Amino acid sequence: MANAVGENIYQTSSHHDHSAERTRAYAVAAATQLIEAAVSGSNTNVSLAVELNNLSKYADQIQEALKVK
């Protein structure tokens, strides 16, 4: 799974000339995979509903982190 997350994050980066919609789709896919890892882990305190409510925020953070400064 780590490779899939990495690939989605890489596809979100500025190394690719994707449309805004496609870039967002990759960021959401990466965030979804991170949520999946969090809720399937041994920590039973992670709530799927809470994490899904944060999905957009996580995707925003991924996109923001990949901006060249």
Beta strands, then each sheet from edge to edge (+ up, - down):
end
